[in-house]
Amino acid sequence: MSAFLSYLVHGISVGCGFALIASGIIIVYRVTRVVNLAQGMFSVVAGFAASSLLGLGLPHGLAELVAIATAAAVGLATGCVATAKPGTSPQASLIATLGVGVFAYAVEILTWGDQPRSFSGLSGAYEFLGTDVPKQYLLVTLVTLVVFGALEVFFERTYAGKVLSACASNPYAARLQGIRVVRMGLYGFALGGALGGVAGVLLTPVQPVSYDSDVSLFVNGFAAAILAGLKRPVLGLLGGVVLGIAESMVAGYAKASYQSSLALLLTLAILVTQAARREALHAVEE
Amino acid sequence: MIQVESLCVQYGAAIALDGVSLHVSAGEKVALIGANGAGKSTLLNALSGIVAKKSGTIRIDGRWAHVPEGRQLFSELSVEDNLRLGAFCASDRNPAWIYELLPELAPRRRQRAGSLSGGQQQMVAIGRGLMARPDVLAIDEMSLGLAPLVVQRLAAQLLRLNSERGLALLLVEQSARLALSLCDRAYVFETGRVVAQGAAAELRDSPFVERAYLGGPLEEAS
């Protein structure tokens, strides 16, 4: 029982990290129709940046905030490379984000080396039903809930959120209303970068990051995002937590190396069923 | 209000507009008629700044709103959100006056725009255009796919806005009969050029327009 609980708690907090990455993927997709393959990289950059800043003596809180701002700036830069040229198709932009992600490897290795880095988060634990629940796990969960609450309010209740949604819904009509669609897409990328950054600074104390951690972060985040149909960030929260728990159970009861296969299998299964559904839809339309 | 001089637009090697000149004065009702692909929609997109011009001049004095072909709503968003987004560049984002003008939309303000009937969607599209508080409203293929009764009701509202508020109208229509009955003047487009223009009443009686666009003897023979 206590093993089960500790797997569950670990799964929820890691799943929250996946959900934050998923929300970044969903937001960039919603605003620009681009699947941002560099999304995992934002978390890596933020994790690295936070560890360096803490090493320089910046206090906790400030170091994390600066790291998140750095990730947002990297997100903006990625958006500029991928989408700023007028008339770039979402497919071309997708390949550009892949290129940015690979280029980032070089920069990260030159700046921070090729070894995994971590830093200590909140220390200590609460006891709950005979299981230790680390405070950092609670922090991850709490911050994630606040971030998703804020995202929900932003997209559903504010005019700026509606403007971003309009760009994804119908870019042509958005331009006719005088909305600068490319610029809004860049805001989407910056927001995606910040969300990836939040995930990075929260997860690094739980799981050390290295320059190539972005792949597993992206795969898990993407699985959570398509579990949500790439639509609403809130559904991504559900997808991320479900995936995080499932992987934690697999790692706990079976073998740790199986857990990323689970995300890949899940992604594949969803893509195949969705594609089949879409095919069926086309068949009906014809 | 709108002054276009020898406007040329190219899509790659294809010439979409070839030296088009036209004007719309304040409070005027002007129709652009012609077959599919004659360049009417391209002209509106050029006026909206969506397509770049190759040469020529465009001058618009006052606010301009463009209701595109196929309505192009933000279909996942609510009716109210669609209307409010129309006011992106305007200062007043309260859509209450649109609900007065098009009362059918009022009970559906929270509904997803994509779930409405074709006629209601066209109302949202026109309402969204009006939210920009335009001096000129351009509507591309308003009647396409709508029941004649719905078109009549929409047309009546537009004519009211025209007479009461001095809203200038620029109607792009394949249905030349409708356009010529609503408007004061018209331009006839063919393959990117204006091939005829004048008062709507005159064009209605001209044998050329009748044969090509009003279903004259030529069409009956084929």
Interface residues (C-beta under 8 A of the other chain):
Chain A: Y159 K162 V163 S165 A166 S169 N170 Y172 A173 A174 R175 L176 Q177 G178 I179
Chain B: S48 I50 H66 P68 Q72 L73 F74 S75 E76 L77 D81 R84 L85 G86 F88 C89 R93 R128 A132
